[in-house]
Amino acid sequence: MTFAASLGVVSVLYPSLARAHEPLWGETPQTFAFGVIHPELRFARGESRFSVQYAPKTTENLKLEVIQRGAGGAPDDIFLTQKRRTRATFGPDFKQMEAVVVGTAISRPGFQLGYAFAHERLTDTIWASALHTSTRNERMTELDAAYGYWLKRARTPADHGFLIALGGHHETLRASSLTGVHTSLILTKGPTQTRVGVLFPTKGPAQLRFGLEALL
C-alpha cells in the first residue's frame, strides 16, 4: 500500500488521531482537517504559551497565541496567525508539504512571517522552517531543521505512538544570537500528544521545553 493510501485509510477511520507534526523548536506545514480545534500549551524556562488553532478548511489553520514571560501580570504578546498550506505532493512512499505563515500582533504593533517544509514517510519525517517576528520593541528570526523517527507509530486511537526528533536551531534577537542542537520525545495517544525536549546551545545552559496538545 502506498504512503497516500496508508495515511488516507488511517485519516478516514480515525480523523481525530493525533500525528506528531513537529518538534518543540520550529514550525510545520501540517494543517488539520476541516472544523478541527487544536488547543496547545508550551512551557519553557521563564515563558509559557497557550494557543488555539482552528481549521476553517483543510489547507488553512488560524491560530490565536498568548505568550507570557515571567510570573503573573498581563500577557506579553498576543498573536493571530494564518498558516496556509501551499503545496502537498504525494509519492509512492512519501508526502511533501509546504506552507506560509502570516500573523499580526494584537497586544502591540507587530507581525510574523514564516515558511515551513516537511518530507514525511510512514517511518520518519524531515522538517525545516524559518520564522521572523517583529514588534515595536524587538525583532527575532528563527531557523530550524529537524529529523524525526517513529519508534512506534499509532494505527488506532487505542495505540500509543512514540517519535524521537533531533535537530538544529538558530535564533537572533536584537544584537544577540543563539545556536544549538535539540532533541524531543513525542508521545501520542488518540487525539492527544505530549512532548518533552532539550536544547543544548553552544553557549549557556541547556533549555528544557514541555508541550501538551489535543485535537477536538
N, C-alpha and C positions, 0 to 999 in steps of 0.2 A: 504494500500500500504506500502511495506517495505521501510526502510531508503534508501537502494540502489536504488530501483525503483523510489522513490520520487526525490532523488537527481539526478538520471540519466535523468529523464524527464526534469527537470529544466536545466541541463547542455546541453542537446541536443537542446532544444528550444532556450535557451539564453546562448550560450557559453561564452559571454563576461560579464555575470552578476557577479559582484564582490561579494565575500563572505568574511566576516570578519574573516581573517585567523590567526590573532594574536593580542594580546595587544601591548602596546608600550614598554614593557620590556620582553625580552625573544625571542626565536626562535620558528618556527613552522615547522612541516614536510610537510606542504602543498606545492605541486608543481602545476604548471599551465599546461594548455593544450598546445599541440604542436604548436609552432610558436608564442605564446603569448609574447608580450613585456610589461614589467611591470616597469614603472618609479615610483620612490618614493622620497619624501622629508620628512626629520625629523628635528625638531628643539628642542633644549633644551638650558638651560642657558649656554652661552659660547660655544655652539657647534652646528654645522649644518652638516647634512649628506644627500648626494644625491646619489641615486643608480639606476641602470637599470638592470633588470633581463630579461633573455631570456630563453625560454623553447625549447631546441633542440629536446626533447621528453617529454612525459607526466610524466615520472618518474625522470626527471632531470631539474634543473634550474642552469643557470650560472649567476652570479651577479658581476657587477663592482660597487664598492662603494668608494666614495670620502668623506673624513672626514676633516672638517675644524674647528679648535678650535681657539677662539679669533676672532678679526676683521681683515679682509684683509689678504694679503700675500698668499703664496703658500699653497696648501693642506698639512695638517699634515700627513695624511695617505691615501693610495690608496690600496684597496684590491680587488683581483679577487678570487671569491669563487665558489665552486660547491656544490650544495645540491642535494643529491641523495636519493630518497625515497626507502627504503629497504624493507618495508612491508606495505601492506594495506589489512585489514581484514574487511569484511562486515558481520554484524549480522542482525537479523530481524529489529532492530531499532537503530543501531549504525554503526559507521565506526571507526576503529583504524588504525593509521598510525605511522610509524617510519621513520626517515631519519638521515643521517650523513652529516656533513658539513666539507669540507676540503678547505682551502684557502691559498693563498700566498700574501704577501705584495709586491707591485710593487715599492712604494716610498722608501722603505728601507728594509733590510733583516728582514723577519718575516713570521709567519704562523698563521693559525687559524684551530682549530679542535673543532667539536661540535656534539651534538646529540639532537634530538628533538622527542617528542612523543605527540600524540593528540588522545583523545577519543571523537568523535563528534556524537551528535544526532541532530535531527531537531530542538530541543528546546535549547540545550546548548552544551558546549564544555569544556573539561579539557585539558590544555596544560602543558608540563614540558620540560625543556631544560637545557643543560649545554654547555657552550662555553668557550674555552680557547684561548686567543690571546697572542702571544709572538713576540716582536720586539726587536731590539738591545737595546732600552732604557727602556722598560717596559714590564711587564707581568701581564695580567689581566685574572681572572677567574670569570665567571658569572653563577649563578644558579637561575633558575626561575621556578615558578609553578603558574598557574592561572586558574580561573573558569570563563566562560563567559555564560551569559544567554541572549537569544534573546527576547527582549521586543516586537519586531515585525520583522519578517523575510521577506525579499523581495522575491516575487514569479515571478515578471516580471521586465524588465528594468524600467518601469514607477513607480515602487513601491519604497518607502523609507524603509530601514531596520535600526533597532536600536538594538545594543547589548551593555550590560554593563558587564565589566570584573573586577574581584577582585583577587589579587594575592600577592605573596611574592617574594622579590628579595634580593639576596645576591651577593656581589662582593668583590674581593680582588684585590688591585693594589699596587704593591711593598709591603711595610710594613703596609699599611692601609687597612681598610675594611669598607663596608657599608651594613647595613641590614635594610630593611623596608618593608612596605606594600604599594601597589599601587592600584589605580582604574582607569579604562579607559572607556570612552564612544566612541563607534564606530558607525558611521553613513554611510550607503551605499545607493547609488542610481545608477542604471545602472552599468557601469564599473568603477565608481569612489568610493572612500572611504575617509572619514575624521575621524581622531582620536585625541582625547584630553585626556591626562592622568596626574595624580598627584601621585608622590611617597612621602610617609611620612616615612623618615628614623628614626631610633631610636635615632640618634644624628644628630643635624644640621637642617637647614631649609628644607621645602618641595621643591620638584623639579617638575617643570611643563614640559611636553613634548607635542609636536604637530606634527601630521603627515598627509600628503596628498599622495594619490597614485591612480593609474588607471591601467586598463588592456586595451592594444591596440591590 
